[in-house]
Amino acid sequence: MKKISPSILVLSVALLAACAACTTNGPTNTAPPSNASAPTASTSPSATPSASPAAPASIEASLPVTLPVLDAMFADEAFAGELKSKVQLTDEQIERLRVVAREGTASLDEKVAESGKTSEATRAAAEKINAVLGPEKAQSFMAFVRERWAGGEAALASKPNSVPTDTRVVVNAPAYRMDVFEKGQLVKTYKVGIGYPEFPLPQGLRKAETIIFNPTWTPPDEPWVKGRFKPGERVEAGSKLNPLGPIKIPIGQPSLIHGGKNPARLGTFASHGCVGLTSPQVQDFAVVLAQIGGAQLTPQDVAEYAKKRDKTQNVKLGAPVPVELRYETIVVEDGRLHIFRDVYDKGTNTEENLRKVLEVYGVKLEDLSEQELAQVRDALSAMARDARGNPINATPTPTPDAKSKKPKGDGRVTYTVKGEKEVVIEIAALNGKGYPAPVNLSPPAPQKKQETAAPTKKKKANG
């Protein structure tokens, strides 16, 4: 049984400022770039999923809506209008919701939900929304927000660990992994950073249509911005203070795939509901995405854009590329069973879910050996913990009070995962089965040092 070494729980308001870029739409230049060739369609990816699953037992668990999520929705000017026309909310109700969402996001600088759990943040948001709208109207409102948060389509693959047969990008949040498939073949894998538990990466089907080079960023009017940025004053493209990095790729409000992340943020929390990459990674991904999306873009083109850091330019894909956002904590990969930490505390690491995954590969739980079964049950228990190390549905770890010693730059947001993140188990019955192993991984996995035997001393010759 192989385990990832534990990380230490730390908090940082500075990174929170950077991650808020995911929730803010800075102005961009929508004109085609002067040095980019007109895109020509070479593939025809479809934004329609191959199949739709049965409705999840708990939509709230599947698509958690927190106050920061709602605050991000209000960053889109069209959202308020849609609430009036599609949910029939009044101007007064919309304004009260806007205030509640803003206060909930601002409080991340002053106090966090007592647990730092996604489920607690979701429950707190539901209580606030019920108080504003009443139970009946709140139910309609939450259904609308969840549909929008899923990108308008809540449909995902019909089976666990589904391998795409088309062209698309697949992100599995608990695995911190993003895969690029072209016509059913895995061509590239990236290790990524994901949204904080207080601002979870959503599930659902999105699409990428545009690659934006040298994006600007407009800091929101939040307490954690003060002292570092002036709220509302645009941070120019190419600025070292711009948290978006050299490229952002919108995949539906308020989520992005973007660069600018420190390599240390890969494999942990790094954003407000976005997929985070380092700048070299996102530059590489832009070329790969353009290729599968039918646009002309070479590494040399990307290098030219990087030289003109103060100029925002867009490259339109020839056809939209589906971006599937998953939350799978039990994954059969290349013949081995991977059980990931339930970082958004959705209660997914159960024997029931394990049975569903094994059934996809024609294996029953009873087919496992006694040793394998013991390892699997231990792993499910060990990984059924939230980001702070609390067992799911258990008493949460309390937030330190004001008198306790806090880490430097404390932003009171769950910044990284406490404890191991993954358990990998060899299962004989799964040999040769499962989701593909990473291909052309970025960044490359560290090479294991080969142990060499100590040199033996030569015996002295007799005589």
HUFEN-V491230 format. One record per residue. N is the residue number from 1. SS is DSSP state (H for helix, E for strand, L for the rest). OMEGA is omega as a letter, one per 30 degrees, with the letter a starting at -180 (999 if undefined). D_CENTER is the distance of its C-alpha to the mean C-alpha in Angstrom with 1 decimal. Layout:
BEGIN
n=(N,N)
ss=(SS,SS)
omega=(OMEGA,OMEGA)
d_center=(D_CENTER,D_CENTER)
END
This chain:
BEGIN
n=(1,2,3,4,5,6,7,8,9,10,11,12,13,14,15,16,17,18,19,20,21,22,23,24,25,26,27,28,29,30,31,32,33,34,35,36,37,38,39,40,41,42,43,44,45,46,47,48,49,50,51,52,53,54,55,56,57,58,59,60,61,62,63,64,65,66,67,68,69,70,71,72,73,74,75,76,77,78,79,80,81,82,83,84,85,86,87,88,89,90,91,92,93,94,95,96,97,98,99,100,101,102,103,104,105,106,107,108,109,110,111,112,113,114,115,116,117,118,119,120,121,122,123,124,125,126,127,128,129,130,131,132,133,134,135,136,137,138,139,140,141,142,143,144,145,146,147,148,149,150,151,152,153,154,155,156,157,158,159,160,161,162,163,164,165,166,167,168,169,170,171,172,173,174,175,176,177,178,179,180,181,182,183,184,185,186,187,188,189,190,191,192,193,194,195,196,197,198,199,200,201,202,203,204,205,206,207,208,209,210,211,212,213,214,215,216,217,218,219,220,221,222,223,224,225,226,227,228,229,230,231,232,233,234,235,236,237,238,239,240,241,242,243,244,245,246,247,248,249,250,251,252,253,254,255,256,257,258,259,260,261,262,263,264,265,266,267,268,269,270,271,272,273,274,275,276,277,278,279,280,281,282,283,284,285,286,287,288,289,290,291,292,293,294,295,296,297,298,299,300,301,302,303,304,305,306,307,308,309,310,311,312,313,314,315,316,317,318,319,320,321,322,323,324,325,326,327,328,329,330,331,332,333,334,335,336,337,338,339,340,341,342,343,344,345,346,347,348,349,350,351,352,353,354,355,356,357,358,359,360,361,362,363,364,365,366,367,368,369,370,371,372,373,374,375,376,377,378,379,380,381,382,383,384,385,386,387,388,389,390,391,392,393,394,395,396,397,398,399,400,401,402,403,404,405,406,407,408,409,410,411,412,413,414,415,416,417,418,419,420,421,422,423,424,425,426,427,428,429,430,431,432,433,434,435,436,437,438,439,440,441,442,443,444,445,446,447,448,449,450,451,452,453,454,455,456,457,458,459,460,461,462,463)
ss=(L,E,E,L,L,L,E,L,L,L,L,L,H,H,H,H,H,H,H,H,H,H,H,L,L,L,L,L,L,L,L,E,L,L,L,L,L,L,L,L,L,L,L,L,L,L,L,L,L,L,L,L,L,L,L,L,L,L,H,H,H,H,L,L,L,L,H,H,H,H,H,H,H,H,L,L,H,H,H,H,H,H,H,H,H,H,L,L,L,L,H,H,H,H,H,H,H,H,H,H,H,H,H,H,H,H,H,H,H,L,L,L,L,L,L,L,L,H,H,H,H,H,H,H,H,H,H,H,H,H,H,H,H,L,H,H,H,H,H,H,H,H,H,H,H,H,H,H,H,L,L,L,L,L,L,L,L,L,L,L,L,L,L,L,L,L,L,E,E,E,E,E,H,H,H,L,E,E,E,E,E,E,L,L,E,E,E,E,E,E,E,L,E,E,E,L,H,H,H,L,L,L,L,E,E,E,E,E,E,E,E,E,E,L,L,L,E,E,L,L,L,L,H,H,H,L,L,L,L,L,L,L,L,E,E,L,L,L,L,L,L,L,L,L,L,L,E,E,E,E,L,L,L,L,L,E,E,E,L,L,L,L,H,H,H,L,L,L,E,E,E,L,L,L,E,E,L,L,H,H,H,H,H,H,H,H,H,H,H,H,H,H,L,L,L,L,L,L,H,H,H,H,H,H,H,H,H,L,L,L,L,L,E,E,E,E,E,E,E,E,E,E,E,E,E,E,L,L,L,E,E,E,E,L,L,E,E,E,E,E,L,L,L,L,L,L,L,L,L,L,H,H,H,H,H,H,H,H,H,H,L,L,L,L,H,H,H,L,L,H,H,H,H,H,H,H,H,H,H,H,H,H,H,L,E,L,L,L,L,L,E,L,L,L,L,L,L,L,L,L,L,L,L,L,L,L,L,L,L,L,L,L,L,L,L,L,L,L,E,L,L,E,E,E,E,E,L,H,H,H,L,L,L,L,E,L,L,L,L,L,L,E,L,L,L,L,L,L,L,L,L,L,L,L,L,L,L,L,L,L,L,L,L)
omega=(a,a,l,a,a,l,l,l,l,a,a,l,a,l,l,l,l,a,l,l,a,a,a,l,l,l,l,l,a,l,l,l,a,a,l,l,l,a,l,a,l,l,a,l,a,l,a,a,a,a,l,l,l,a,a,a,l,l,l,l,a,a,a,l,l,l,l,l,a,l,l,l,a,l,l,a,a,a,a,l,l,l,l,a,a,a,a,l,l,l,a,l,l,a,l,l,l,a,l,a,a,l,l,l,a,a,l,l,a,l,l,l,a,a,a,a,l,a,l,l,l,a,l,l,l,l,l,a,l,a,a,a,a,a,a,a,l,l,l,l,a,l,l,a,a,l,l,a,l,l,l,l,a,a,l,l,a,a,l,l,a,l,a,l,a,l,a,l,l,l,l,a,a,l,a,a,l,a,l,l,l,a,l,l,l,a,a,l,l,l,a,l,a,a,l,l,l,l,a,l,a,l,l,a,l,l,l,a,a,l,a,l,l,a,l,l,l,a,l,l,a,a,a,l,a,a,l,a,l,a,l,l,a,l,a,l,l,l,l,l,a,a,a,a,a,a,l,a,l,l,a,a,g,a,l,l,a,a,l,a,l,l,l,a,l,a,l,a,a,a,l,l,a,l,a,l,l,a,l,l,a,l,l,a,l,l,l,a,l,a,a,l,l,l,l,l,a,l,l,l,a,l,l,l,a,l,a,a,a,a,l,a,a,l,a,l,l,l,l,l,l,l,a,a,a,l,a,l,l,a,l,a,l,l,l,l,l,l,a,l,l,a,l,l,l,l,a,a,a,l,l,l,l,l,a,l,a,a,l,a,l,a,l,l,a,l,a,l,l,a,l,a,l,l,a,a,l,a,l,l,a,a,l,a,l,a,a,l,l,l,a,a,l,l,a,l,a,l,l,l,a,a,a,a,a,l,l,l,a,l,l,l,a,a,l,a,l,l,a,a,a,l,a,a,l,l,a,a,a,a,l,a,l,l,a,l,a,l,l,a,l,f,a,l,l,a,l,l,l,l,l,a,l,a,l,l,l,l,l,a,l,l,999)
d_center=(26.3,23.9,21.6,19.2,20.9,19.9,18.3,19.9,18.6,19.0,18.5,18.5,19.2,19.3,15.7,15.0,17.2,15.2,11.8,13.8,14.1,11.1,13.4,16.5,18.2,20.6,23.5,23.4,26.2,26.2,29.1,28.7,28.9,32.4,31.8,29.6,31.3,31.1,28.5,30.1,28.5,28.6,26.3,25.6,22.1,21.9,19.3,20.8,19.3,21.8,22.2,21.3,21.1,23.1,21.7,19.8,22.0,20.1,18.2,17.5,15.8,13.9,12.8,13.3,14.7,15.1,17.4,15.0,13.3,17.0,17.9,15.3,17.0,20.3,19.4,20.0,23.8,24.0,22.3,25.4,27.7,25.8,26.2,29.9,30.4,28.2,28.2,31.5,30.6,33.1,32.7,33.3,30.6,28.0,29.1,29.0,25.4,24.5,26.2,24.6,21.1,22.0,23.7,20.8,18.6,21.5,22.2,19.2,21.6,24.5,23.4,20.3,20.6,22.8,20.4,17.0,15.9,13.6,16.6,19.0,17.1,17.1,20.8,21.8,20.5,22.4,25.5,25.4,25.0,27.8,30.0,29.7,30.0,31.6,30.3,31.1,29.7,26.6,25.9,26.2,24.0,21.1,21.4,21.3,18.3,16.3,17.5,16.6,13.0,12.7,14.1,17.6,17.2,16.1,17.4,15.6,17.5,20.6,20.5,18.1,17.0,18.3,18.9,19.0,22.5,21.6,19.8,16.0,12.6,10.7,7.1,7.4,4.9,8.2,9.5,7.1,8.6,9.0,12.5,15.0,17.8,21.1,23.6,22.2,22.2,19.3,20.0,17.2,14.4,12.1,10.7,7.6,6.4,3.4,5.1,8.5,10.1,12.3,9.7,7.1,4.3,7.3,9.0,11.6,13.0,12.6,14.6,15.0,18.6,19.0,18.3,19.3,21.0,21.8,20.1,21.6,20.0,21.8,21.2,21.2,24.1,22.7,24.5,22.1,22.7,26.5,28.0,25.4,25.3,27.5,25.7,26.1,27.4,25.5,24.2,25.4,23.7,24.2,24.6,23.5,22.3,19.9,16.4,15.1,17.0,19.0,16.8,14.4,13.7,13.4,11.8,13.3,13.8,12.2,9.0,9.5,8.9,11.2,13.1,15.0,13.2,15.6,15.4,15.5,11.9,10.7,10.1,9.4,8.2,8.5,7.9,8.8,6.2,5.5,4.6,7.5,10.5,14.0,16.7,18.4,15.4,14.6,18.3,18.5,15.7,17.6,20.7,19.2,17.6,21.0,22.9,21.3,21.4,25.1,25.3,27.3,25.5,26.5,25.6,28.7,27.6,24.4,26.7,29.0,26.3,25.4,29.1,29.1,26.4,28.0,27.8,24.9,25.1,23.4,23.4,23.3,22.4,25.3,23.3,19.9,17.4,15.4,11.6,10.8,7.7,8.8,9.2,12.0,13.4,16.7,16.8,20.1,19.7,22.8,25.1,23.4,21.6,18.3,17.4,14.2,14.0,13.2,11.1,10.8,14.5,14.8,17.8,16.8,18.7,22.1,25.0,24.8,21.4,22.5,25.6,23.7,21.8,25.1,27.0,25.0,26.8,30.1,29.9,30.9,30.1,33.9,34.0,32.4,34.8,35.5,33.8,30.7,30.6,31.0,28.2,25.8,26.8,26.5,23.0,21.9,23.5,22.0,18.4,18.9,18.0,15.5,14.0,17.4,19.3,20.8,21.7,20.2,22.7,24.6,25.8,23.0,23.5,25.3,24.2,26.8,29.5,30.7,33.3,31.2,30.3,26.8,24.9,25.5,23.2,22.2,19.8,19.7,15.9,14.3,13.6,13.2,13.9,17.6,19.1,18.4,15.0,16.5,20.0,21.3,24.6,27.1,28.3,31.5,31.2,27.8,29.3,28.3,25.9,22.2,19.1,19.8,19.3,17.4,19.4,20.1,17.3,16.2,17.0,19.7,19.9,22.5,25.9,27.7,31.0,33.9,36.5,40.0,43.1,45.4,48.4,51.5,54.7,57.5,60.5,63.7,66.1,69.2,72.5)
END
